[in-house]
């Protein structure tokens, strides 16, 4: 799902995050100046998040921007979108879901009325061109009618990927200020080391939480791109030029720290804006792969103040010869997961009925149900999320999905 920088801008942020990277003491990181709360204060508040028992029975479905796509429809009206999403909600409710995770910011844009990001091309066909309605407001309304919770799924850094969208609008934050981004051969991302970029992301989360009846915010698995190379060298050298002697962070720790600062501050942003809302992340299911993206998933799981939940995408069959489902699951459940963090597992509905994982999905039509039953017996796992809604409707996946549905509703 991936320049020129001013050295002084990043120094304070990097020094703050060093405490997180070295000691994982979230209390050492600071929220934005306008806030008087601290991480310690927020974490000890008695909130409905702590009391919400439905969080221990997560049955989620990811609804992607492709599922919500209106740009190729002959009828792009609000009525047509309402009908589309009502059908999605009804299908997911029948499947047994209690939560929809809807993608509302896929490309530094918005499927909602935003003052910070341009309207998404997903609805109108052209980024920056309004569809004439507020999709997130409609989705919140429909979810409430179906007694479904709704989490707003945000891709925090991605601006473009493989020429999607084909054209950025003039009011896209990256177009207005290219210093906040990094351009690789295949994508443009907001620069994780840039304080203005981080503030934009956090303010975007705050905008959603304060203006929409959502139950949570979720970040997906895109952090630093694997092909970053030395594209952030100028920013790193700027950090080194003012870092205390003999105590500068390595490039790897510095990058990881930049991401950690965003995660910890986003957690605070969500908690301060709406105490009943949760903040979660869905990282890659292969625990080791996250290191290449500078995603510090172990600390996110084991330390308070980063996330309310983590949902690794364990998109593997039981017999995958490279990495089996249970092996991957054990790597996550063996972590010392904090009592404040719920562990959910992402299941690969999109692989059902395919020849993925060296053909092992073709061996039987009960893989997802068996994986669900494994999760149900594990007291460390508090639920699952299915990727994605499209798999519920995919013809080749129907046997798998029906067996999973029967297990979920049993």
Beta strands, then each sheet from edge to edge (+ up, - down):
strand 1: 58-63
strand 2: 99-105
strand 3: 109-110
strand 4: 118-119
strand 5: 149-154
strand 6: 158-161
strand 7: 181-183
strand 8: 187-190
strand 9: 216-219
strand 10: 278-281
strand 11: 309-313
strand 12: 342-348
strand 13: 381-387
sheet 1: 1+ 2+ 5+ 9+ 10+ 11+ 12+ 13+ 1+
sheet 2: 3+ 4+
sheet 3: 6+ 8- 7+
end
